[in-house]
Amino acid sequence: MSATGTASARRERVARLTRRRTQSNARFFSVEAERIARLCHRMAERFARGGRLVAIGGTPAARSDVRHVAVEFVHPVIVGKRALPAIGLSLEGGPLASQVELVAEPGDIAIAFGPEGAPGTLRAALQAVRERGCLTIAFSSIGAEWEFDPAEDDPFVRQELIETLYHVLWELVHVFFEHRGLLSGREARRVHDTGASRFLYPFLGEEERDVDPVLADVRESVLMKSDEIGALREQTLNENSGALLDGATLLRKTFDAGGKLLVLGNGGSATDAMDAAADFRAAPQGWPARRTIDLTEDAAILTAIANDIGTDAIFARQIIAYGGSGDVALALSTSGNSRNVIEALVEARRRGMGTIAMVGYDGGRVADEGLADHVVVTRSEHIPRIQEAQASAYHVLRELVEVDGA
């Protein structure tokens, strides 16, 4: 095959991976939009009574979802969203069933990530919280009250659908807090405050007490968000196909030469770094394990550097400790302006490392100043959608390393 033909075939591979995601996304949310809306109502009732979200998962990839959903509820980034109590439990704390016995309360909401056979007895943990009286949610058939099982055999696409789903739950559960009369008595008085959310959902200020019209509006919001992420994934993957293909080639050469990958990010992007690291270390497809260090996972190192030097140095200091010529840094940032991400990329360049960055908005300083060798820009200002599209980008990057990167 000619060089031109090879390049065309590589781009078509990315386009094919993109189409699969677009089609799966549209199919899944068109089927589940009504149930998602009703679950948001049930979750709002629990939160209004003082319940918490308890996320559990036993695999490395599930751990990243556990941490991601917890940080989104506890630290909302959308104007007008209130913080909601959430805690994540994964295998660092021991057997999952033992942990939930100590943590879960009857009014809580439990959300389980991972397959039935995951380490840590996920099914047993879910059964324990259900018997305690928790509302239970899962993404496989393991005995939860609310189960959403994407009909998708690609584990990366499946996880992307699940991430979009729990982001949508997080965004739309607030609708029922703000709508007077849909929560009973004390709960309705306690949580009704349209505040800055009114511009996102104009119907919130109405005095409607019938839940059905609100459920219909929320269902339509689910479908709108599904369309939005479908289009954004297409933009991210197709517009940046060259950066993804070149990044995959860089990574494959790095791994073949004995080099390693260092991944980093803040907040929700930190959990995406956890996921990317898990996928490179132990891909569910059975691909070769690749040398990868997650710069977000050691709380002692992160807090020591932040306390003694400052948060700007938390990743750069680890680049100095672990990175060198022949390695690659992968940085995830929704803004492209995070100081500690920029400092890490600058340090990586100083040390002769290759650099890949995935950024949102217009690319921020990372794109404007050319701070990475390969930059993937997701052109959105909506952080949940940026993170969902970036998950598709690093999943595609991971796949291209094995099937296209050599």
VENVENCOR-V872814 format. One line per field, one symbol per residue. phi: phi as a letter, one per 30 degrees, with the letter a starting at -180 (. if undefined). psi: psi as a letter, one per 40 degrees, with the letter a starting at -180 (. if undefined). A space follows every 50 residues. Layout:
phi=???
psi=???
This chain:
phi=.deddddddddddddddddddddddddddddceddddddedddddddddj dbcccbacceddeddeddddddddbdccejdddbdabcbbdecjeddddd ddcdceddccbccjdeddejheddddddddddjddbbbcadbjddccbce dbcddddeddddddddddeddcddedddcejccdheddddcdadhddedd beddddcdcdddddedddeddedddddddedddddddddcddddddddde dddddddjdbcccalchedddddededddddadddidedcdbbcdcccdd dddddddcckddcdceddeddccaejcbccccadcibdedddddddddde ciddbbbcbchcjhdeddchdbdbccccdacceededdddddddddeddd edcbdd
psi=hidddddddddddddddddddddddddddddeddddddddddddddddee iihhhiieidddddddddddddddgiehhehihihiihhaedeahddddd dddiideihhhhhiideiiegddddddddddeeihhhifigfeidhhhgh ghehdddddddddddddddddedddddehheeiibdddddehgdaeeddd gdedeifhehdddddddddddddddddddddddddddddfdddddddddd ddddddeeiihhiiiibddddddddddddddgheeeiihihhhheeegdd dddddddddiddedddddddddiiheiihhhhhddeehdddddddddddd eeiihhhhiabeeaddddefeidhhhhhgiehdddddddddddddddddd ddeee.
